[in-house]
Amino acid sequence: MGGEGGTGGPARPARPALIRPSWVRPSAVPDDHPLDSTDDVALALGGSPTSWTADVLRILAKSDPIRLAALTVALPWYAYAYLWWRQARTVTPTAGELLAEMRRVEGAGP
C-alpha cells in the first residue's frame, strides 16, 4: 500500500513553503512602476533584465503546463510572482502591488 493513508497511490511530495530566497535584493524600481514585461517583474523582484531572476521568469513564461508545474515546485517564490503577474486584468499591475502580494503570501504583513 503506497501513498498517504494506504490508498495504494504514490505519495505526493510536500509542497515547499513560499519563502523569499535569502539572496533576493530590494526592488530596483519604484512602487508605481508598471509591470509590462518579465523584465519589469525581474526589476520589481530585485533583479535586472540580464539577471538570473529575469532568466527564471523567461523560462517560466516559455514553459508548457507540465514544466511550469515542475518549476513551481522547484522555484515556488518566483513561480508565484510570475503566475500572479500573468493573471488576466484590465489594468497593468505595478511593482508595489506585486510586492504587497508577495509580502501577503510570505506572511510578512501588508
NUZA-249128 format. One line per field, with one value per atom (N, C-alpha, C, O): residue in three letters; x, y, z; residue number from 0. Coordinates in Angstrom, 1 decimal. Each point is the difference from the previous one (the first is absolute). Layout:
lolum	(ALA ...);
xx	(X ...);
yy	(Y ...);
zz	(Z ...);
keba	(NUM ...);
***
This chain:
lolum	(MET MET MET MET GLY GLY GLY GLY GLY GLY GLY GLY GLU GLU GLU GLU GLY GLY GLY GLY GLY GLY GLY GLY THR THR THR THR GLY GLY GLY GLY GLY GLY GLY GLY PRO PRO PRO PRO ALA ALA ALA ALA ARG ARG ARG ARG PRO PRO PRO PRO ALA ALA ALA ALA ARG ARG ARG ARG PRO PRO PRO PRO ALA ALA ALA ALA LEU LEU LEU LEU ILE ILE ILE ILE ARG ARG ARG ARG PRO PRO PRO PRO SER SER SER SER TRP TRP TRP TRP VAL VAL VAL VAL ARG ARG ARG ARG PRO PRO PRO PRO SER SER SER SER ALA ALA ALA ALA VAL VAL VAL VAL PRO PRO PRO PRO ASP ASP ASP ASP ASP ASP ASP ASP HIS HIS HIS HIS PRO PRO PRO PRO LEU LEU LEU LEU ASP ASP ASP ASP SER SER SER SER THR THR THR THR ASP ASP ASP ASP ASP ASP ASP ASP VAL VAL VAL VAL ALA ALA ALA ALA LEU LEU LEU LEU ALA ALA ALA ALA LEU LEU LEU LEU GLY GLY GLY GLY GLY GLY GLY GLY SER SER SER SER PRO PRO PRO PRO THR THR THR THR SER SER SER SER TRP TRP TRP TRP THR THR THR THR ALA ALA ALA ALA ASP ASP ASP ASP VAL VAL VAL VAL LEU LEU LEU LEU ARG ARG ARG ARG ILE ILE ILE ILE LEU LEU LEU LEU ALA ALA ALA ALA LYS LYS LYS LYS SER SER SER SER ASP ASP ASP ASP PRO PRO PRO PRO ILE ILE ILE ILE ARG ARG ARG ARG LEU LEU LEU LEU ALA ALA ALA ALA ALA ALA ALA ALA LEU LEU LEU LEU THR THR THR THR VAL VAL VAL VAL ALA ALA ALA ALA LEU LEU LEU LEU PRO PRO PRO PRO TRP TRP TRP TRP TYR TYR TYR TYR ALA ALA ALA ALA TYR TYR TYR TYR ALA ALA ALA ALA TYR TYR TYR TYR LEU LEU LEU LEU TRP TRP TRP TRP TRP TRP TRP TRP ARG ARG ARG ARG GLN GLN GLN GLN ALA ALA ALA ALA ARG ARG ARG ARG THR THR THR THR VAL VAL VAL VAL THR THR THR THR PRO PRO PRO PRO THR THR THR THR ALA ALA ALA ALA GLY GLY GLY GLY GLU GLU GLU GLU LEU LEU LEU LEU LEU LEU LEU LEU ALA ALA ALA ALA GLU GLU GLU GLU MET MET MET MET ARG ARG ARG ARG ARG ARG ARG ARG VAL VAL VAL VAL GLU GLU GLU GLU GLY GLY GLY GLY ALA ALA ALA ALA GLY GLY GLY GLY PRO PRO PRO PRO);
xx	(0.8 -0.8 0.9 0.7 -0.8 0.9 -0.9 -1.2 1.9 -0.7 -0.5 0.1 -0.6 -0.6 -1.3 -0.8 0.7 -1.3 -0.2 -1.1 2.2 -0.2 -0.9 -0.7 0.6 -0.9 0.5 -0.7 2.0 0.5 0.7 0.7 -1.0 0.6 1.4 0.3 0.4 1.3 -0.1 -0.9 1.8 0.0 0.5 0.9 -1.6 0.3 1.1 -0.1 1.1 1.0 -0.7 -0.9 1.4 -0.6 0.4 1.1 -2.1 0.3 0.9 -0.3 1.3 0.9 -0.7 -0.9 1.3 -0.6 0.4 1.1 -2.0 0.3 0.8 -0.5 1.8 1.0 0.8 0.6 -0.4 0.9 1.4 0.5 0.2 1.3 0.9 -0.2 1.2 0.9 0.8 0.5 -0.3 0.8 -0.7 0.6 -1.9 -0.8 0.3 0.0 0.2 0.3 -1.3 -1.0 1.1 -1.1 -0.4 0.8 -2.0 -0.6 0.9 0.5 -0.3 0.9 -0.9 0.5 -1.8 -0.9 -0.9 -0.3 -0.3 -1.0 -1.3 -0.2 -0.5 -1.3 -1.0 -0.8 0.9 -1.0 0.5 -0.7 1.8 0.5 -0.9 -0.3 -0.2 -0.9 0.8 1.1 -1.7 0.6 -0.5 -0.9 1.5 -0.4 0.7 -0.5 1.6 0.7 0.7 0.0 0.5 0.7 1.3 0.4 0.1 1.2 -0.5 0.8 -2.0 -0.5 -0.2 0.2 -0.7 -0.2 1.3 0.1 0.9 1.4 0.5 0.5 -0.7 0.4 -0.7 0.6 -1.9 -0.8 0.5 -0.1 0.5 0.5 1.5 0.6 0.0 1.3 1.1 1.2 -1.6 0.9 0.2 -0.3 0.7 0.2 -0.4 -0.3 0.2 -0.4 1.0 -0.4 1.6 1.0 0.4 0.9 -1.7 0.3 -0.6 -0.8 1.2 -0.5 -1.5 -0.7 0.2 -1.4 -0.8 -1.0 1.6 -0.7 0.0 -0.9 2.0 0.1 -1.0 -0.7 0.5 -1.0 -1.4 -0.8 0.5 -1.3 -0.2 -1.1 2.1 -0.2 -0.2 -0.8 1.5 -0.2 -1.4 -0.7 0.2 -1.4 -0.9 -1.0 1.2 -0.9 0.0 -1.0 2.1 0.1 -0.5 0.0 -0.3 -0.3 -1.4 -0.9 0.9 -1.4 -0.5 0.8 -2.0 -0.6 0.8 0.1 0.4 0.7 1.3 0.4 0.4 1.2 -0.3 0.8 -1.8 -0.4 -0.3 0.4 -1.1 -0.3 1.3 0.1 0.8 1.3 0.8 0.6 -0.6 0.7 -0.7 0.7 -2.0 -0.7 0.4 0.1 0.2 0.5 1.5 0.4 0.4 1.4 0.3 0.9 -1.7 0.2 -1.3 -0.5 -0.1 -1.3 -0.2 -1.0 2.0 -0.1 -0.1 -0.8 1.7 0.1 -1.2 -0.6 0.2 -1.2 -1.3 -0.8 0.7 -1.2 0.0 -1.1 2.2 0.1 -0.4 -0.7 1.3 -0.3 -1.5 -0.6 0.1 -1.4 -1.0 -1.0 1.3 -0.8 0.0 -1.0 2.2 0.2 -0.8 -0.6 0.6 -0.6 -1.5 -0.6 0.0 -1.5 -0.6 0.5 -1.6 -0.8 -0.5 -0.6 0.8 -0.4 -0.3 0.4 -1.2 -0.3 1.1 0.1 0.6 1.0 1.3 0.1 1.0 1.3 0.4 -0.1 0.5 0.4 1.3 0.8 -0.6 1.3 0.9 -0.4 1.6 1.0 -0.5 0.2 -0.8 -0.5 -1.1 0.0 -0.9 -1.0 0.6 -0.4 1.3 0.7 0.7 -0.1 0.8 0.8 -1.0 0.3 -1.4 -1.0 -0.5 -0.2 -0.1 -0.5 1.0 -0.3 1.6 1.0 0.2 0.1 -0.2 0.1 -1.2 0.1 -1.3 -1.2 0.2 -0.3 0.7 0.1 1.2 0.0 1.0 1.1 -0.3 0.7 -1.9 -0.4 0.8 0.0 0.6 0.8 -0.9 0.6 -1.9 -0.8 -0.4 0.4 -1.3 -0.5 1.0 -0.3);
yy	(-1.2 1.2 1.2 0.3 0.5 1.2 1.2 -0.1 1.2 1.3 0.2 -0.9 2.1 0.3 -0.7 -0.2 -0.3 -0.6 -1.4 -0.5 0.0 -1.4 0.0 -1.0 2.0 0.1 -0.8 -0.3 -0.1 -0.8 0.9 -0.5 1.8 0.9 0.5 -0.2 0.8 0.5 1.1 0.8 -0.7 1.1 1.3 0.0 1.1 1.3 0.7 0.0 0.6 0.7 1.3 0.5 -0.2 1.2 1.3 0.1 0.8 1.2 0.9 0.3 0.3 0.9 1.2 0.5 0.0 1.3 1.1 0.0 1.0 1.2 1.0 0.8 -0.9 0.8 0.8 -0.6 1.8 0.9 -0.5 -0.2 -0.1 -0.5 1.1 1.2 -1.6 0.9 0.9 1.1 -1.5 0.8 1.1 0.8 -0.7 1.0 1.4 0.2 0.7 1.4 0.8 -0.4 1.6 0.9 0.3 0.0 0.4 0.4 1.1 0.9 -1.0 0.9 1.1 0.9 -0.9 1.0 0.5 -0.6 1.8 0.6 -0.8 -0.8 0.9 -0.8 0.3 -0.9 2.1 0.3 -0.4 0.3 -1.0 -0.5 -1.1 -1.0 1.2 -1.0 -1.3 0.1 -1.2 -1.3 -0.4 -0.8 1.3 -0.3 -1.2 -0.6 0.1 -1.2 -0.7 0.4 -1.6 -0.8 0.8 -0.2 1.0 0.9 0.9 0.2 0.4 0.9 -0.8 0.5 -1.7 -0.9 -0.3 0.1 -0.4 -0.2 1.2 -0.2 1.4 1.2 0.1 0.4 -0.6 0.1 -1.1 0.3 -1.4 -1.0 0.1 -0.9 2.1 0.2 -0.4 0.1 -0.5 -0.4 1.0 1.2 -1.6 0.9 -0.7 -1.2 1.9 -0.7 -1.1 -0.9 0.9 -1.0 -0.9 -0.7 0.7 -0.8 -1.4 -0.3 -0.5 -1.4 0.1 -0.8 1.8 0.1 0.2 -0.6 1.5 0.2 -1.3 -0.3 -0.4 -1.3 -1.0 -0.7 0.6 -0.9 0.4 -0.9 2.2 0.4 -0.3 -0.3 0.5 -0.4 -1.5 -0.4 -0.4 -1.4 -0.4 -0.8 1.4 -0.2 0.4 -0.7 1.8 0.5 -0.9 -0.2 -0.5 -0.9 -1.5 -0.8 0.6 -1.4 -0.5 0.8 -2.0 -0.7 -0.3 0.1 -0.5 -0.3 -1.0 0.2 -1.2 -1.0 0.5 -0.1 0.8 0.7 1.1 0.2 0.5 1.1 -0.6 0.6 -1.7 -0.6 -0.5 0.2 -0.7 -0.4 1.2 -0.1 1.1 1.2 0.7 0.6 -0.8 0.6 -0.7 0.6 -1.9 -0.7 0.3 0.2 0.0 0.3 1.4 0.3 0.6 1.5 0.7 0.8 -1.2 0.4 1.6 0.5 0.1 1.5 0.7 0.9 -1.3 0.7 -0.4 0.8 -2.1 -0.4 0.7 0.4 -0.2 0.7 1.4 0.5 0.2 1.4 0.0 0.9 -1.8 -0.1 -0.2 0.6 -1.7 -0.3 1.1 0.2 0.5 1.1 1.1 0.6 -0.3 1.0 -0.3 0.9 -2.1 -0.3 -0.2 -0.3 0.4 -0.1 1.1 1.1 -1.5 1.0 1.1 -0.2 1.4 1.2 1.1 -0.1 1.1 1.1 1.1 0.8 -0.8 1.0 -0.7 -1.0 1.6 -0.6 0.2 1.1 -2.2 0.1 0.8 0.1 0.3 0.8 -0.8 -1.1 1.5 -0.6 -0.1 -1.0 2.1 0.1 -1.0 -0.6 0.4 -1.0 -1.4 -0.9 0.6 -1.3 -0.3 -1.0 2.0 -0.1 -0.1 -0.8 1.5 -0.2 -1.4 -0.6 0.1 -1.4 -1.0 -1.0 1.2 -0.9 0.0 -1.0 2.2 0.1 -0.7 -0.6 0.7 -0.6 -1.5 -0.6 0.0 -1.5 -0.5 -1.1 2.0 -0.4 0.1 -0.5 1.1 0.2 1.1 0.1 0.8 1.1 1.3 1.0 -1.1 1.2 0.7 -0.3 1.3 0.7 0.9 0.7);
zz	(0.0 0.0 0.0 1.0 -2.1 0.0 0.3 0.1 0.0 0.2 1.4 0.9 -0.7 1.3 0.2 -0.9 2.1 0.4 -0.6 0.0 -0.6 -0.6 -1.2 -0.2 -0.6 -1.1 -1.2 -0.9 1.0 -1.2 -1.0 -0.9 0.9 -0.9 0.5 1.1 -2.0 0.4 0.9 0.0 1.0 0.9 -0.7 -0.9 1.2 -0.7 0.9 1.2 -1.8 0.8 0.6 -0.6 1.8 0.6 -0.8 -0.6 0.5 -0.8 0.8 1.2 -1.8 0.7 0.5 -0.7 1.8 0.5 -0.9 -0.6 0.6 -0.8 0.9 0.7 -0.9 0.8 -0.9 -1.0 1.3 -0.8 0.1 1.1 -2.3 0.1 0.6 -0.1 0.8 0.8 -0.9 0.4 -1.7 -0.9 -0.7 -0.7 0.9 -0.7 0.5 1.2 -2.1 0.3 0.0 -0.5 1.1 -0.1 -1.4 -0.9 0.7 -1.3 -0.6 0.7 -2.0 -0.8 -0.6 -0.7 0.9 -0.6 1.1 1.0 -1.2 1.0 -0.1 -0.9 2.0 0.1 -1.1 -0.3 -0.3 -1.0 -1.4 -1.0 0.9 -1.3 -0.6 0.7 -1.9 -0.6 -0.4 -0.4 0.6 -0.3 -1.4 -0.1 -0.9 -1.4 -0.6 -1.0 1.6 -0.6 1.2 1.1 -1.5 1.0 0.5 1.1 -2.0 0.5 1.1 1.0 -1.1 1.0 1.3 1.1 -1.2 1.2 0.6 1.3 -2.1 0.6 0.7 1.1 -1.6 0.7 1.3 1.0 -1.0 1.3 1.0 1.2 -1.7 0.9 0.4 0.6 -0.9 0.3 -1.0 0.3 -1.4 -1.1 -1.0 0.3 -1.5 -1.1 -1.2 0.0 -1.2 -1.2 -0.4 -0.8 1.3 -0.4 1.2 -0.1 1.1 1.2 0.0 -0.9 1.8 0.2 0.2 -0.6 1.4 0.2 -1.3 -0.2 -0.7 -1.3 -0.8 -0.7 0.7 -0.7 0.5 -0.8 2.1 0.6 -0.5 -0.3 0.4 -0.5 -1.4 -0.4 -0.5 -1.4 -0.2 -0.8 1.6 -0.1 0.5 -0.7 1.7 0.5 -1.1 -0.3 -0.4 -1.1 -1.2 -0.6 0.4 -1.2 0.3 -0.9 2.2 0.4 -0.4 0.1 -0.5 -0.1 1.4 1.0 -0.9 1.3 0.9 1.2 -1.8 0.8 0.5 1.2 -2.0 0.4 1.0 1.0 -1.2 0.9 1.4 1.0 -1.0 1.3 0.7 1.2 -1.9 0.6 0.5 1.1 -1.9 0.4 1.3 0.8 -0.7 1.1 1.3 1.1 -1.2 1.2 0.2 1.2 -2.2 0.2 0.4 0.8 -1.3 0.2 0.4 -0.8 1.9 0.3 0.1 -0.4 1.0 0.2 -1.3 -0.3 -0.6 -1.4 -0.8 -0.7 0.8 -0.8 0.5 -0.8 2.1 0.5 -0.5 -0.5 0.5 -0.5 -1.4 -0.5 -0.3 -1.5 -0.2 -0.8 1.5 -0.3 0.5 -0.7 1.8 0.4 -1.1 -0.3 -0.2 -1.0 -1.3 -0.6 0.2 -1.3 0.1 -1.1 2.2 0.1 -0.9 -0.1 -0.4 -0.9 0.9 1.0 -1.5 0.7 -1.1 -1.1 1.5 -0.9 0.2 -0.9 2.0 0.2 0.3 0.7 -1.3 0.3 1.4 0.6 0.1 1.4 0.2 -1.0 2.2 0.3 0.8 0.6 -0.5 0.9 1.4 0.7 -0.2 1.4 0.2 1.1 -2.1 0.2 0.1 0.8 -1.7 0.1 1.3 0.6 -0.2 1.3 1.2 0.9 -0.9 1.0 0.0 1.1 -2.2 -0.1 0.5 0.7 -1.1 0.5 1.5 0.6 0.0 1.4 0.7 1.0 -1.7 0.6 0.0 1.0 -2.1 0.0 0.8 0.4 -0.2 0.9 1.4 0.9 -0.6 1.4 0.7 1.2 -2.0 0.6 0.2 0.4 -0.6 0.3 -1.2 -1.1 1.2 -1.2 -0.6 -1.0);
keba	(0 0 0 0 1 1 1 1 2 2 2 2 3 3 3 3 4 4 4 4 5 5 5 5 6 6 6 6 7 7 7 7 8 8 8 8 9 9 9 9 10 10 10 10 11 11 11 11 12 12 12 12 13 13 13 13 14 14 14 14 15 15 15 15 16 16 16 16 17 17 17 17 18 18 18 18 19 19 19 19 20 20 20 20 21 21 21 21 22 22 22 22 23 23 23 23 24 24 24 24 25 25 25 25 26 26 26 26 27 27 27 27 28 28 28 28 29 29 29 29 30 30 30 30 31 31 31 31 32 32 32 32 33 33 33 33 34 34 34 34 35 35 35 35 36 36 36 36 37 37 37 37 38 38 38 38 39 39 39 39 40 40 40 40 41 41 41 41 42 42 42 42 43 43 43 43 44 44 44 44 45 45 45 45 46 46 46 46 47 47 47 47 48 48 48 48 49 49 49 49 50 50 50 50 51 51 51 51 52 52 52 52 53 53 53 53 54 54 54 54 55 55 55 55 56 56 56 56 57 57 57 57 58 58 58 58 59 59 59 59 60 60 60 60 61 61 61 61 62 62 62 62 63 63 63 63 64 64 64 64 65 65 65 65 66 66 66 66 67 67 67 67 68 68 68 68 69 69 69 69 70 70 70 70 71 71 71 71 72 72 72 72 73 73 73 73 74 74 74 74 75 75 75 75 76 76 76 76 77 77 77 77 78 78 78 78 79 79 79 79 80 80 80 80 81 81 81 81 82 82 82 82 83 83 83 83 84 84 84 84 85 85 85 85 86 86 86 86 87 87 87 87 88 88 88 88 89 89 89 89 90 90 90 90 91 91 91 91 92 92 92 92 93 93 93 93 94 94 94 94 95 95 95 95 96 96 96 96 97 97 97 97 98 98 98 98 99 99 99 99 100 100 100 100 101 101 101 101 102 102 102 102 103 103 103 103 104 104 104 104 105 105 105 105 106 106 106 106 107 107 107 107 108 108 108 108 109 109 109 109);
***
